[in-house]
Amino acid sequence: MQEEKKFAIPKERIQQLLPPTGSCIASDRIMVDGRPVGYMYREEGNDPHDSGWRFFAGDESQAYADEPSHFALYHVNTVANYDPDIIPYLSTPAPCAFEKVAGTKNYRPVDPPKEEV
């Protein structure tokens, strides 16, 4: 049996920062380890509830990223509680990608990941 994740922010401390925005995928480096969002991209959602946003701390190795248990589905609002710096970028349409500018609260656009064929 898989151990239950211990989140960096307890559920009862999550505030409503955004209107309903849908779901997203986020790395345990953010949600469990408490790291800020270092890289985020948006693709077309998989269903009507999927915002298409994917959030990473930016220091995940390929081996870490290849392990599905290191990621989970969350409300975008929940991830925004972990790193409110993402909020100004959330209305950007897919496809898009951003990386954090070191030492700031800002992100700069980068090329979105290519879809695998």
Residue, then its C-alpha position, 0 to 999 in steps of 0.5 A: m500500500q502506498e504511503e499517504k502524501k503529507f502536503a506542505i500546506p494543510k487542506e484547512r489552510i487552502q484559501q479561495l484565491l481564484p474563481p473555479t479554474g479546473s484541475c491541473i497536474a502538479s509535482d510532489r516537489i511543490m505539493v509535498d516538499g513545498r518548493p515554488v513553481g519553477y516551470m509550468y506549461r499549458e496544453e489542451g485539457n484532457d476533459p472539460h474539467d482539465s485546465g491543461w496546466r502542468f506545474f513543476a518545481g523545475d528541479e525534477s530529474q527525468a527519473y523523478a518525472d518518469e514516476p507517476s506517483h510523484f504527480a497528482l491531480y489538483h484544483v488550480n486554486t490549490v497550486a496557487n496557494y502554494d505559489p501565488d506568483i503563478i496567478p497572473y499567468l493562468s489566463t494564458p491560452a494553450p499552448c504556452a510555457f513559462e519558467k521562473v526568473a531567478g530571484t523574482k516573482n516573475y516568469r518568462p515565456v519559453d517554448p512549450p513542450k512538443e507533443e509526443v507522436 
